[in-house]
Amino acid sequence: MAITILKLGSRGAAVKELQKLLKLYPDGIFGPNTEEVVKKFQLENGLTPDGKVGPATMAKLLSNRTMLKKSKRRITEIIVHCTATPEGRPHTVDDIRRWHKQQGWSDIGYHYLVYLDGTVHEGRDVNLIGAHCNGHNANSIGVCYVGGSDSNGNAKDTRTQEQKEGLVRLLRELRELYPSAKIYGHRNFSNKSCPSFDAAQEYKTI
């Protein structure tokens, strides 16, 4: 049986599914923008950047899906944070969980943590109310990236390129799950610099 290759000019349901995997608007038309995003994905994943989606590219796309769980809570806000730890210092969900428990919390306060390499890791179960933003926990999802300060503890946008891309992928998936939710930074609700950049402005088109 012939294997369908999706490429510039392809149309239909298969292209729509591809575009959803790429976090693009699924219009079902494989145009120049879709081709450009495919090439970028291929480059980032060690594939030949020919802009054509065959078995190897599709397999990689499917394996990269985060497959987020949808909360049973009514989610109206997605709030972005930083760990406020020094640039380049790796920390894990277990690290943050330990710190938060030492403060008397039941678990890590965030629902998702983005590591320095851009990978997304689950924290507190999304069905449980987080502990990340006073007055906004009940109906929000807490997203945090590792970093956010310089070596002296001053606020600094330390996101690696991988973290920037990981955050965008995560936030796009969350917006698919919660289409009426708005994206904010912790700074929008607190007298803090967290997450050390203007998340509401940067992600306003997601």
C-alpha positions, -999 to 999 in steps of 0.1 A, spaced: 0 0 0 14 34 -10 23 57 19 7 92 17 33 120 19 19 153 30 36 182 13 31 217 -2 -2 217 -20 -17 188 0 -53 193 13 -78 175 34 -84 159 68 -49 145 71 -34 180 67 -58 192 94 -45 166 118 -9 174 109 -16 211 116 -31 203 150 1 184 159 22 214 148 -1 237 168 -12 256 137 -46 267 126 -61 236 110 -74 249 77 -65 217 59 -43 234 34 -6 226 33 7 260 24 41 278 27 36 285 65 29 248 72 59 238 51 81 263 70 70 250 104 75 214 92 111 222 82 118 238 115 104 208 134 125 185 112 157 205 119 151 205 156 145 167 156 174 155 135 153 148 104 160 159 68 144 194 65 126 188 32 93 201 44 75 169 35 57 148 61 64 111 56 65 82 81 96 94 100 84 129 105 49 118 115 62 93 139 83 120 156 54 144 157 32 118 174 59 108 199 64 145 209 28 150 219 24 161 255 -10 145 258 -22 167 286 -49 157 310 -79 180 311 -90 193 345 -124 187 358 -123 222 373 -135 252 354 -103 268 342 -104 305 333 -68 315 337 -34 300 328 -8 317 350 29 316 340 56 316 368 94 311 371 111 292 399 132 324 407 164 302 407 197 312 391 202 311 353 214 277 340 208 258 373 188 227 367 159 219 390 133 192 389 97 187 399 110 168 430 131 197 440 102 222 438 79 197 455 104 194 484 107 231 488 70 237 488 64 209 513 90 225 535 68 255 535 39 234 547 21 228 514 7 194 505 25 192 472 42 212 445 22 244 439 24 243 401 7 220 377 35 220 350 72 227 352 93 234 320 129 222 324 160 239 309 158 215 279 122 226 272 106 193 283 73 196 302 68 178 334 36 173 354 35 187 390 3 188 410 -26 170 395 -47 194 373 -79 183 391 -65 197 423 -64 234 431 -29 247 428 -9 269 452 8 294 430 -13 327 429 -33 340 458 -69 346 449 -66 329 416 -59 293 424 -94 278 422 -99 283 385 -64 284 371 -36 262 358 -1 271 372 27 268 346 63 274 357 97 274 340 130 267 358 151 299 362 141 335 363 170 352 381 207 360 377 235 348 399 227 377 424 191 368 427 178 397 405 150 391 381 162 381 346 145 364 317 168 333 317 146 311 294 166 290 271 155 287 235 143 252 243 122 266 272 107 293 250 96 267 225 84 243 252 64 270 269 47 279 236 38 243 229 25 238 264 4 269 264 -10 262 230 -21 227 242 -36 242 273 -56 268 252 -69 239 232 -81 222 264 -94 255 279 -103 278 250 -120 304 272 -90 307 295 -66 337 293 -29 336 298 -13 358 324 20 362 342 21 360 380 31 397 379 -3 406 367 -18 396 401 11 403 425 38 429 433 65 406 419 85 404 387 77 368 382 80 353 356 107 379 347 91 387 314 57 400 303 39 367 297 5 382 290 19 404 262 42 377 248 15 351 246 -15 373 237 -19 357 203 -20 321 216 
